[in-house]
Amino acid sequence: TNNDETRLPDGKLRPCPNSPNCVCSEYEDREYWIEPLPFSGEANAAWQRLTGILRNCPRTKIVTETADYIEARVKTRILRFEDVLEFRLNRAANQIHVRSASRVGNSDLGTNRRRIETLRRLFREE
């Protein structure tokens, strides 16, 4: 779809804004960098594993899902802000790139980083 152009400029997830409420695995030189999710074995199986985990996460809803891109919305527990989670499957490198960003406010007190680390743990354990 043409919509992927806006979500994946140059085929990558968008960089984080300059506010400390976002992490992204596509830009190693930035302070918001976080490691992508590595996988071994079949890429489609890893992708299905990820979508399964997301479907079981509380307050999380997948809004866009293609063969190599997912956008999900996560409502924060207390204030019910909606954060945006994005994933890009890199089949060649056996990894899934991640971006987690708050849509409201400035600092997230590390929420987005913790969310990805929790997902990483679930993804590893699956």
PEUR-V750953 format. One record per pair of residues at least 24 apart in sequence whose C-alpha atoms are under 8 Angstrom apart, sorted by sequence separation. I is the first residue (numbers start at 1). GAP is how many residues later the second one is. D is the distance in whole Angstrom. If there is no record, write none. Layout:
i->[I/I]
gap->[GAP/GAP]
d->[D/D]
This chain:
i->[47/43/43/43/40/39/38/39/38/39/37/38/36/37/36/37/36/37/35/36/34/53/53/53/26/25/26/13/24/25/50/13/24/25/49/13/23/24/12/23/24/22/23/49/22/23/22/34/21/22/21/37/13/21/13/16/21/13/20/21/22/37/19/20/21/19/20/21/21/23/21/22/23/21/22]
gap->[42/46/48/51/54/55/56/56/57/57/58/58/59/59/60/60/61/61/62/62/64/66/69/70/71/72/72/73/73/73/73/74/74/74/74/75/75/75/76/76/76/77/77/77/78/78/79/79/80/80/81/83/84/84/85/85/85/86/86/86/86/86/87/87/87/88/88/88/89/89/90/90/90/91/91]
d->[7/8/6/7/6/6/6/6/4/8/5/6/6/5/6/6/5/7/8/6/8/8/7/7/6/6/8/8/8/5/7/8/6/7/7/7/8/4/8/6/7/7/5/7/6/6/4/7/6/6/6/6/8/8/8/8/6/7/6/5/8/8/6/5/5/7/7/8/7/6/8/6/6/7/8]
